[in-house]
Amino acid sequence: MKMSRRVEHLAPYLFVEITKKIAEKKAKGEDVVSFGIGDPDIPTPPHIIDRLCQAAQDPANHRYPETEGLPELRQAIAEWYKRRFDVSLDANKEVLPLIGAKEGIAHIALCFIDPGDTALVPDPAYPVYSAGTRFAGGRPYYLPLVEENSFLPDLDAIPDYILRRTKLLWINYPNNPTGAVADLDFFNKVVKFAQQHNLAVCHDGPYSEVAFDGYQPVSFMQADGAKEIGVEFHSLSKSYNMTGWRIGMVVGNAVMVDALKRVKSNLDSGIPQAIQYAAIEALTSSQECIQEHNNIYQRRRDLVIEMLHNIGLEAQTPKAGLYIWAKVPKGYTSVGFATDLLDKVGVVVTPGVGYGKNGEGYVRLSLTIPDAGLVKGLSRLATWRSSKSGLKIE
Ligand SMILES: Cc1ncc(COP(=O)(O)O)c(C=O)c1O
């Protein structure tokens, strides 16, 4: 059997390796506390599940769905954008439901990237931007996200020769993994830059609803002219704890949305309709659950930050998102530190380098861990620290 070069050169997906390591430890009877994957532990709110169960009973929802999703869902997405961001969208042309944002993010590369083309991809970043680019035969050009620049890409530093062969620019705020946020000034700058260099922009914004201390993230679609050059990926995964149901959306530029619809109509057969009805319920009913979840995450965020600071690790307090981006102690690599925590105290954190070379020196801790586990994990971090009495952390 001869596999494609694409598959032969494929590195295992970051979390596959971490999940494997946890399973090995658990098989040995060891208790592991995981701050790894960003998968909300809080269940999907009951009103959404009720609608899902009701829709699942209806034989009309047992058949193939349409690629473009139910018109009622597209309308619900457009109305949610209007209410939440004051952005107007044509539900027929500027909205496309997805089988989770990840699916659309991976597939949109096929709409833009021919072999040899370049996509601008942040580093560190959610790994699917570069995976999609590579699957399409393209090359990612990495834009460093560094603390000195508030984890925003320095667009002016991209060489002209790169821009000449670039078709796509990826951005993501609130950011995974750094926890950084972007304001409208930055998004306006991105639009101008894209217009100047004839780039299509993909903004990935699945964490816009997970925010703290009254902060409200903005949408890329609020930027002047955003719809002329770009789209925004979004998801119900993190807003409504619906990771397991697989539903998201892309909105914005009609030509880009249509291109993705054409690709998808050849590759998948849409989102199960019962799940689409659950999504309509989530988007159109009371949004109180979002604040309730954010209160929980905010409390966890504060506990984690306090413990990290107590043990001498540097980490900024994020305004949004599900992650803490913490600096590793002096003398450790991000993998070395993560491995030491797992081996010595059974705590899983994600090595920053897994998100790109500029993630070296950091680990990511996810706040999607039930309170009991969180407290146990934090006390284990303290145990780890006290076992290293000679260690100079900073
Ligand atoms: C930045 C980012 N984009 C997209 C996704 C995927 O979202 P979905 O569950 O809708 O596929 C994630 C999931 O962790 C993410 O962190």
The ligand as an SDF file (V2000), in Angstrom:
LIG
                    3D

 16 16  0  0  0  0  0  0  0  0999 V2000
   -9.2870   29.0040   17.5640 C   0  0  0  0  0  0  0  0  0  0  0  0
  -10.2290   27.8810   17.3350 C   0  0  0  0  0  0  0  0  0  0  0  0
  -10.9320   27.8370   16.2040 N   0  0  0  0  0  0  0  0  0  0  0  0
  -11.7950   26.8460   15.9500 C   0  0  0  0  0  0  0  0  0  0  0  0
  -11.9990   25.8370   16.8650 C   0  0  0  0  0  0  0  0  0  0  0  0
  -12.9370   24.7010   16.5120 C   0  0  0  0  0  0  0  0  0  0  0  0
  -14.2380   24.9480   16.8780 O   0  0  0  0  0  0  0  0  0  0  0  0
  -15.3700   23.9020   16.5110 P   0  0  0  0  0  0  0  0  0  0  0  0
  -15.6210   23.0870   17.7370 O   0  0  0  0  0  0  0  0  0  0  0  0
  -16.5360   24.7450   16.1270 O   0  0  0  0  0  0  0  0  0  0  0  0
  -14.8960   23.0610   15.3780 O   0  0  0  0  0  0  0  0  0  0  0  0
  -11.2940   25.8190   18.0590 C   0  0  0  0  0  0  0  0  0  0  0  0
  -11.4500   24.7250   19.0090 C   0  0  0  0  0  0  0  0  0  0  0  0
  -10.7950   24.5790   19.9970 O   0  0  0  0  0  0  0  0  0  0  0  0
  -10.3800   26.8810   18.3050 C   0  0  0  0  0  0  0  0  0  0  0  0
   -9.6670   26.9350   19.4220 O   0  0  0  0  0  0  0  0  0  0  0  0
  1  2  1  0
  2  3  1  0
  2 15  2  0
  3  4  2  0
  4  5  1  0
  5  6  1  0
  5 12  2  0
  6  7  1  0
  7  8  1  0
  8  9  2  0
  8 10  1  0
  8 11  1  0
 12 13  1  0
 12 15  1  0
 13 14  2  0
 15 16  1  0
M  END
$$$$
